[in-house]
Amino acid sequence: MSKPNQQYIIGAILVLLGSICFSAKAVMVKLAYRYEIDSVSLMALRMIFSLPFFILVAYISNKKSTQKIQLKNVIGG
């Protein structure tokens, strides 16, 4: 399989996976409100669950970038 064709297939799979996850988010929120959770706690849980994905994206983009992310920039110092 040629590289552009392989990238096209990977892109299509990522679009499909993203749309499924985006749709599932609304279902998960409705299920969470069923258990009478307050909105702040629910938002905190959503952020905690998404943190590993943000770390992975930052790691991959930092590996490919010429300007590296410094730890002091992440911490805010």
Buried (B, 14 or more C-beta within 10 A) or exposed (E): EEEEEEEEEEEEEEEEEEEEEEEEEEEBBEEBEEEEEEEEEBEEEBEEEEEEEEEEEEEEEEEEEEEEEEEEEEEEE
